[in-house]
């Protein structure tokens, strides 16, 4: 079987679908959407799912796995067989953004069958979701925390569920939802079909599969190997700049780079909106993409970006999940990602299909060591460059003016202007006439004189992990040796925790055990609302009335701003930096 890649948006690519035995209404819907051939994961997973078998699938994002489980699920749903208030299919996903995307896909593929799908996730109105569930839905697409809330309230009826899908199971574990997954699966009817999809199969996933899947068919689809010479080619560069001048630096870098199409990644929704507004004020055509948008708004933004009617897409990591756009020339990290995996995932958006790409990161001085840690983990060099000066900007604009004039000359059609040039040449030197024309065309005149962006001096750094690993062992009797022994004694001779490669801030969140808050609730809120990589979240302490969460110091204020506008367990709670390092604030 010759491997085929998924279509650019990860949707099924459909005329081979009729041969898989799918319902004719589903096949017709796919044909109307323009899909022709199933992707490898769809060819392998759909037949056993149609037979009612359990499936354990290992496939990465972008391989078309949403349709791999959604299409057979729709085939097996018969709207008239049972009362609609009895939900018959349940899909569990890690984030609200993915819940909306999967629910939209189920609706799109099953529209002709009258299938009703409902996404339920934290941060949305519980009352609205309860009303929708009471009216009756065929398919529920849920995030773990909110799903468990509904199950415990008995507002989500499970007795009619015949199919359960776990999508991106490893991501759910990374976000701290292991206990929730177990509780949800235990609450499901014993007689059911279960499918679990995951990009990786670590021991914890294998344990869940062994416990909850019955003799599953194993499907493994690796990413297609990129032919030699067509691997992504990405120039990686970072600019060290103070927070006060970060927005000015972004504008300056974009002016100099002049990207054909770019994605700017921000950590929070608030930051996305602020950056988008500022860029539009500078004359760029920028669009925001974050979890606060409706599916209709998201589709509109992506349609404009894919059609090149938008220059810049400003997005959070969570909102950008699943995007696959081939023409992105530049990726900009407005903040340094807290984890190397997030950095790699972001810059992978550019340099595709053999094209050259550029990855730009704006780092504050205290974030410099985060860059070095990313270099160490990715084994790739990130160039530290000086912020372009006003002279650099003017030189770049003159070069762009030169290129534009050259294209105009080569295009011809200048005869009607020669009379004017001849007339001026009778009075002035022809070089002066040409220089005046260039001056008038030069973009520098449009913005006046921009100000210089101050350079920053980096403070001495603590050694990176790689440097510490190479450091000599402390001599017996030395002060460092005694400190190491004291640390070993305090932890029973075992290393309890690895020190993070960034300064840690502790957040005070005004909800605890009394409000039934669990670690997964806090992790889910920070990941979904603030777009933070779950691996960046440190120790979590939950007391009766409040909780303490460790996060990287450089993103703490952004997380606080975002969580203050969100809800935890359905309520707004106070969020701030912990005032006392040793206790409650």
C-alpha atoms as one frame of an Amber mdcrd trajectory, in Angstrom:
protein
   0.000   0.000   0.000   1.519   3.339  -1.064   1.293   5.902   1.751  -0.579
   9.103   0.979  -0.501  12.315   2.989  -3.625  13.930   4.364  -5.154  16.935
   2.673  -3.721  20.279   3.853  -6.406  20.931   6.462  -6.285  17.387   7.876
  -9.718  16.566   6.480 -10.368  13.328   4.639  -9.080  13.441   1.286 -13.108
  10.914  -0.533 -13.915   8.775  -3.842 -12.321   5.670  -2.322 -14.707   6.059
   0.618 -17.559   4.235  -1.064 -15.325   1.177  -1.322 -14.892   1.197   2.461
 -18.575   0.462   2.961 -19.646   3.793   4.421 -23.254   4.981   4.393 -24.089
   6.518   1.008 -25.211   9.744   2.700 -21.785  10.125   4.313 -20.040   9.396
   1.018 -22.238  11.968  -0.752 -21.398  14.555   1.895 -17.693  13.909   1.395
 -18.010  14.175  -2.374 -19.860  17.482  -1.997 -16.998  18.740   0.159 -14.536
  17.804  -2.583 -12.751  14.913  -0.813 -11.650  12.073  -3.057  -9.237   9.595
  -1.471  -8.963   8.404   2.135  -5.685   8.992   3.923  -3.681   6.013   5.267
  -5.093   6.239   8.798  -8.624   6.381   7.371  -8.054   3.350   5.131  -6.697
   1.353   8.065  -9.055   2.447  10.848 -12.468   2.779   9.163 -13.067  -0.916
   8.229 -12.528  -2.359  11.749 -14.546   0.476  13.288 -17.412  -0.265  10.885
 -17.252  -3.884  12.062 -17.709  -2.721  15.639 -14.137  -3.609  16.679 -12.161
  -1.608  19.236  -9.210   0.266  17.718  -5.901   1.469  19.162  -4.538   4.035
  16.721  -1.139   5.713  16.719  -1.237   8.691  14.374  -0.008  12.249  14.587
  -2.030  15.426  14.136  -2.531  16.223  10.461  -2.907  12.619   9.281  -6.710
  12.819   9.017  -7.572  10.831  12.140 -10.630  12.976  13.015 -12.419  11.627
   9.953 -10.966   8.165  10.632 -13.197   7.851  13.701 -15.962  10.359  12.822
 -17.033   8.707   9.547 -17.625   5.160  10.871 -19.241   6.657  13.962 -21.778
   8.444  11.730 -22.353   5.270   9.720 -23.234   3.363  12.889 -25.605   6.059
  14.181 -29.207   5.541  13.078 -31.213   8.623  14.144 -34.578   6.855  14.424
 -33.368   3.843  16.386 -33.368   5.452  19.841 -34.690   8.612  21.504 -32.291
  11.482  20.839 -32.051  12.398  24.537 -29.966   9.251  24.873 -26.499  10.334
  23.696 -25.093   7.489  21.619 -21.515   8.542  20.931 -18.980  10.245  23.178
 -15.691  11.777  21.992 -13.104  12.946  24.526 -10.480  15.535  23.481  -7.853
  17.542  25.405  -8.792  21.163  24.579 -11.808  23.339  23.925 -10.439  24.297
  20.506 -10.238  20.666  19.450 -13.712  20.002  20.886 -15.138  22.721  18.634
 -13.224  21.453  15.600 -14.288  17.824  16.049 -17.935  18.745  16.703 -17.907
  20.883  13.557 -16.433  17.988  11.541 -19.098  15.565  12.824 -21.812  18.079
  11.925 -20.319  18.679   8.472 -19.970  14.997   7.561 -23.317  13.945   9.071
 -25.485  16.890   8.040 -27.549  14.852   5.579 -28.320  12.336   8.321 -29.576
  14.979  10.724 -26.885  14.158  13.299 -26.645  16.620  16.204 -23.201  17.064
  17.817 -22.504  19.197  20.890 -19.078  20.400  22.126 -18.884  20.811  25.903
 -15.853  22.344  27.585 -14.810  24.465  30.535 -15.151  28.232  30.369 -18.540
  28.045  28.617 -21.914  28.380  30.346 -22.834  25.203  32.222 -26.530  26.140
  32.085 -26.482  26.486  28.279 -24.803  23.098  27.939 -27.346  21.481  30.276
 -30.242  22.894  28.223 -28.692  21.556  25.001 -28.184  18.127  26.549 -31.800
  18.050  27.737 -33.023  18.831  24.218 -31.035  15.825  23.061 -27.854  15.289
  21.051 -26.455  12.306  19.175 -22.753  12.980  19.750 -21.041  14.724  22.659
 -17.505  16.046  22.127 -16.033  16.979  25.491 -12.934  17.977  27.401 -12.247
  15.767  30.453 -12.867  18.268  33.252 -16.222  19.519  32.005 -17.313  15.998
  30.985 -16.706  14.759  34.529 -18.632  17.722  35.942 -21.680  16.790  33.820
 -21.368  13.106  34.703 -21.303  13.893  38.426 -24.274  16.260  38.078 -26.078
  13.522  36.096 -26.774  16.055  33.338 -24.987  13.845  30.804 -26.835  10.547
  30.309 -24.489   7.717  29.394 -26.733   4.661  29.309 -27.279   5.033  25.553
 -23.605   5.484  24.653 -22.477   2.799  22.223 -19.223   4.330  20.952 -16.468
   6.059  22.924 -13.520   7.804  21.237 -10.401   9.138  22.989  -8.552  11.566
  20.712  -4.995  12.752  21.447  -4.876  10.624  24.579  -1.198  11.380  25.267
  -1.976  15.094  25.240  -4.695  14.550  27.847  -2.219  12.724  30.067   0.349
  15.505  29.658  -2.298  17.969  30.824  -2.903  16.012  34.027  -6.194  14.327
  33.109  -5.178  10.695  33.809  -7.521  10.292  36.798 -10.367  11.997  34.942
  -9.965   9.650  31.974 -10.187   6.635  34.254 -13.276   8.004  36.014 -15.026
   8.807  32.728 -14.294   5.424  31.168 -15.464   3.630  34.330 -18.758   5.540
  34.096 -19.392   4.405  30.500 -21.569   1.364  29.700 -19.572  -1.867  29.725
 -21.022  -2.940  26.375 -19.577  -0.379  23.993 -17.094   0.127  21.185 -13.960
   2.061  22.189 -11.289   3.669  20.048  -8.168   5.369  21.388  -5.984   7.582
  19.198  -2.635   8.961  20.316   0.475  10.369  18.640   2.644   8.324  21.025
   2.031   5.199  23.113   3.828   5.647  26.442   3.317   3.037  29.192   0.414
   4.944  30.796  -1.510   4.960  27.483  -0.800   1.268  26.994  -2.127   0.612
  30.494  -5.379   2.457  29.738  -5.730   0.596  26.435  -5.178  -2.783  28.075
  -7.775  -2.009  30.721 -10.535  -0.443  28.641 -10.186  -1.814  25.080 -11.253
  -5.327  24.122  -8.942  -7.133  21.716  -8.308  -3.920  19.743  -7.140  -3.708
  16.156  -3.840  -1.810  16.185  -3.347   0.893  13.586  -0.061   2.744  13.308
   0.536   5.471  10.751   3.906   7.202  10.740   4.390  10.582   9.151   5.445
  10.306   5.529   9.210  10.527   5.137  10.236  13.817   3.532  12.340  13.137
   0.399  15.970  14.230   0.512  16.368  17.872  -0.421  12.796  18.869   0.450
  13.076  18.985   4.238  12.014  22.268   5.852  14.738  24.894   5.645  14.236
  27.431   8.416  16.509  30.315   9.358  16.185  30.773  13.117  16.918  34.180
  14.611  16.154  35.887  17.932  16.167  39.519  19.016  16.817  40.409  22.674
  14.639  43.381  23.590  12.985  44.890  26.659   9.257  44.346  27.150   8.577
  48.059  26.727  10.001  47.965  23.191   8.737  44.547  22.119   5.835  45.825
  20.009   8.035  48.401  18.268  10.581  45.666  17.585   7.928  43.410  16.077
   6.869  46.172  13.716  10.474  46.981  12.801  11.367  43.341  12.131   8.255
  42.812   9.995   9.027  45.978   8.019  12.561  44.765   7.310  11.655  41.111
   6.640   8.591  42.012   4.536   6.995  38.514   4.857   4.636  37.276   2.182
   2.582  35.455   4.825   3.319  35.091   8.540   1.958  33.684  11.795   2.697
  35.611  15.013   2.344  33.403  18.107   1.314  34.956  21.424   0.696  33.346
  24.812  -2.704  34.798  25.717  -5.932  35.925  24.075  -5.430  39.438  25.441
  -1.990  39.633  23.874  -3.332  38.331  20.551  -5.985  41.062  20.455  -3.525
  43.814  21.438  -0.889  42.774  18.886  -3.509  42.430  16.125  -4.916  45.896
  16.803  -1.448  47.480  16.841  -0.362  45.764  13.616  -3.522  46.872  11.833
  -2.777  50.396  13.038   0.628  50.140  11.348  -0.993  49.314   8.027  -0.739
  45.518   8.069  -3.712  43.288   7.317  -3.732  41.228  10.508  -6.342  38.805
  11.867  -6.640  37.343  15.379  -7.168  33.636  16.061  -7.803  32.402  19.609
 -10.157  30.230  21.630 -12.616  33.085  22.159 -13.717  33.021  18.510 -16.781
  31.161  17.308 -16.300  28.462  14.685 -17.819  30.799  12.082 -15.325  33.537
  12.976 -12.459  31.049  12.918 -13.479  29.760   9.486 -13.688  33.324   8.154
 -10.211  34.166   9.452  -8.657  30.994   8.007 -10.378  31.475   4.655  -8.841
  34.955   4.348  -5.409  33.715   5.451  -5.384  30.804   3.010  -6.520  33.131
   0.214  -3.633  35.535   0.988  -6.033  38.405   1.663  -4.536  38.629   5.172
  -0.822  39.357   5.685  -0.521  38.212   9.272  -2.270  35.651  11.471  -1.862
  36.416  15.185  -2.687  33.286  17.189  -2.334  31.330  20.411  -0.852  27.820
  20.329  -4.163  26.209  21.267  -6.112  28.052  18.557  -3.484  27.172  15.925
  -3.667  23.437  16.688  -4.302  21.452  13.508  -3.602  24.319  11.099  -1.713
  23.216   8.013  -1.007  26.128   5.665   1.693  25.597   3.070   2.546  29.180
   2.107   3.737  30.617   5.461   7.064  32.403   4.893   7.673  33.571   8.483
   6.793  32.438  11.996   7.233  34.942  14.834   7.341  33.998  18.516   6.199
  37.183  20.273   7.328  35.429  23.492   9.807  32.593  23.976   7.895  29.283
  24.299   8.462  27.713  27.715   9.109  24.257  26.230  11.295  23.181  23.321
   8.461  21.022  21.946   6.224  24.078  21.589   9.028  25.958  19.807   9.604
  23.124  17.341   5.869  22.795  16.677   5.565  26.524  15.978   8.508  26.886
  13.605   7.376  23.771  11.740   4.612  25.945  10.255   7.137  27.539   7.876
   9.728  26.160   5.461   7.317  23.560   4.050   7.292  21.837   0.669  10.971
  22.587   0.098  10.552  26.333   0.579  12.852  28.385   2.771  11.305  29.742
   5.956  12.210  32.160   8.715  11.539  31.701  12.443  11.874  34.883  14.516
  11.754  35.031  18.313  11.460  38.170  20.459  13.072  37.487  23.823  13.365
  39.622  26.916  16.820  39.638  28.558  15.733  37.219  31.292  14.402  34.818
  28.624  17.807  34.455  26.963  18.597  31.244  28.832  15.285  29.765  27.639
  16.623  30.181  24.105  19.833  28.412  25.084  17.853  25.568  26.603  15.842
  25.240  23.369  19.119  25.157  21.403  20.447  22.409  23.660  17.319  20.271
  23.367  16.770  20.749  19.621  20.492  20.619  18.682  19.846  23.634  16.432
  21.499  27.043  16.522  19.377  30.153  17.074  21.185  33.261  15.832  21.070
  36.230  18.238  20.776  39.308  16.028  20.765  43.043  16.678  17.410  44.787
  16.362  17.313  46.523  12.953  18.203  50.210  13.190  16.451  53.099  11.453
  19.276  53.036   8.874  18.650  49.311   8.292  14.960  50.027   7.779  15.611
  52.805   5.285  18.113  50.684   3.378  15.607  47.835   3.195  12.852  50.135
   1.953  15.130  51.592  -0.705  15.950  48.060  -1.828  12.233  47.280  -2.059
  11.671  50.496  -4.036  14.506  49.515  -6.393  12.978  46.069  -6.960   9.557
  47.606  -7.599  10.951  50.098 -10.122  12.897  47.334 -11.873   9.719  45.284
 -12.274   7.932  48.332 -13.671  10.691  48.937 -16.222  10.705  45.292 -17.332
   6.914  45.334 -17.673   7.125  48.145 -20.241   4.244  50.481 -21.095   6.249
  53.604 -20.222   5.795  55.552 -23.464   3.077  57.838 -22.075   5.495  59.007
 -19.332   8.497  59.673 -21.580   7.106  63.065 -22.672   7.046  64.208 -19.028
  10.590  62.942 -18.399  11.850  64.605 -21.610  10.254  67.881 -20.536  11.891
  67.793 -17.087  15.226  66.750 -18.641  15.269  70.054 -20.566  15.383  71.863
 -17.225  17.167  69.427 -14.867  19.781  66.727 -15.030  18.117  63.426 -15.950
  19.714  61.767 -12.860  18.039  64.364 -10.624  14.710  63.669 -12.300  15.092
  59.948 -11.667  16.224  60.511  -8.048  13.178  62.692  -7.380  10.902  59.968
  -8.718  12.576  57.384  -6.472  12.259  59.706  -3.456   8.563  60.118  -4.106
   8.106  56.361  -4.387  10.177  55.603  -1.285   8.077  54.228   1.553  10.214
  56.116   4.122   8.228  59.276   3.520   4.993  57.599   4.648   5.968  56.991
   8.259   8.163  59.991   9.022  11.266  59.386  11.120  10.950  56.244  13.293
  12.819  56.192  16.594  15.774  53.980  17.381  15.004  50.939  19.557  17.458
  50.775  22.482  19.839  47.833  22.637  19.975  45.746  25.807  22.933  44.348
  27.705  22.569  40.736  28.791  23.351  39.992  32.414  25.648  37.074  33.284
  23.773  33.815  33.017  23.570  30.805  35.238  24.907  27.688  33.505  22.499
  25.765  31.293  21.677  22.129  31.969  24.237  21.000  29.409  26.913  23.124
  31.076  25.975  21.779  34.498  26.144  18.233  33.152  29.692  18.899  31.942
  30.760  20.559  35.202  33.252  18.632  37.408  31.996  16.731  40.435  32.387
  18.776  43.678  35.452  17.904  45.700  34.813  16.224  49.043  34.860  18.810
  51.819  34.187  21.740  49.491  31.309  24.116  50.158  29.533  22.903  46.991
  30.013  19.287  48.051  28.536  19.935  51.501  25.544  21.702  49.916  25.007
  18.732  47.614  25.124  16.334  50.549  22.659  18.482  52.496  20.288  18.468
  49.524  20.556  14.688  49.243  19.836  14.283  52.971  16.762  16.524  52.752
  15.302  14.369  49.986  16.276  11.022  51.396  19.202  10.706  49.005  16.892
  10.903  45.967  16.409  13.728  43.495  12.776  14.688  44.039  12.551  17.366
  41.360  14.530  18.664  38.426  15.194  22.392  38.694  13.509  24.162  35.760
  15.553  26.166  33.293  13.582  29.343  34.063  12.707  31.476  37.095   9.586
  30.175  38.811   6.662  32.294  40.006   3.946  30.956  42.271   0.345  31.934
  41.560  -2.339  32.220  44.236  -5.731  31.011  42.940  -8.668  31.647  45.264
 -10.322  28.235  45.007  -9.393  24.961  46.672 -10.757  21.649  47.911 -13.877
  23.351  49.261 -14.741  24.295  45.658 -13.845  20.736  44.541 -10.835  21.995
  42.589  -8.430  19.306  41.349  -4.972  19.642  39.758  -6.489  18.812  36.356
  -8.873  21.781  36.678  -5.973  24.172  37.245  -3.798  22.663  34.502  -6.715
  22.660  32.065  -7.569  26.300  32.809  -3.974  27.487  32.342  -3.429  25.420
  29.181  -6.778  26.150  27.515  -7.224  29.774  28.520  -3.641  31.059  28.462
  -2.237  28.752  25.761   0.600  27.538  27.999   2.462  24.301  27.292   1.459
  21.854  30.074   5.112  20.876  30.578   5.823  24.436  31.774   3.532  24.056
  34.803   5.334  23.098  37.990   4.216  22.036  41.456   0.543  22.392  42.394
  -0.608  22.688  46.010  -4.338  22.642  46.814  -5.548  23.669  50.289  -9.081
  23.932  51.618  -9.719  27.474  50.350  -7.003  28.262  47.798  -4.435  26.736
  45.444  -0.813  27.528  44.571   0.608  26.806  41.121   4.193  27.231  39.912
   4.662  28.677  36.417   7.575  30.307  34.537   8.026  33.820  35.918   8.187
  35.466  32.494   4.647  34.376  31.600   3.081  34.658  35.065   1.501  38.089
  34.514  -0.063  37.001  31.224  -1.559  33.904  32.874  -2.958  36.040  35.700
  -4.612  38.472  33.270  -6.182  35.620  31.328  -7.427  33.605  34.324  -9.018
  36.693  35.873 -11.320  36.825  32.867 -12.017  33.072  32.855 -13.806  30.663
  35.167 -12.597  27.715  37.251 -15.273  25.171  38.177 -17.816  27.574  36.667
 -16.856  30.564  38.849 -14.575  33.580  38.579 -11.933  33.424  41.299  -9.168
  35.810  42.457  -5.796  35.150  40.818  -2.514  36.900  41.668   1.114  36.277
  42.469   1.571  34.575  45.828   2.625  37.233  48.324   4.509  34.880  50.620
   7.030  32.412  49.230   6.434  30.164  52.209   2.660  30.177  52.437  -0.708
  31.488  51.456  -1.213  34.993  50.189
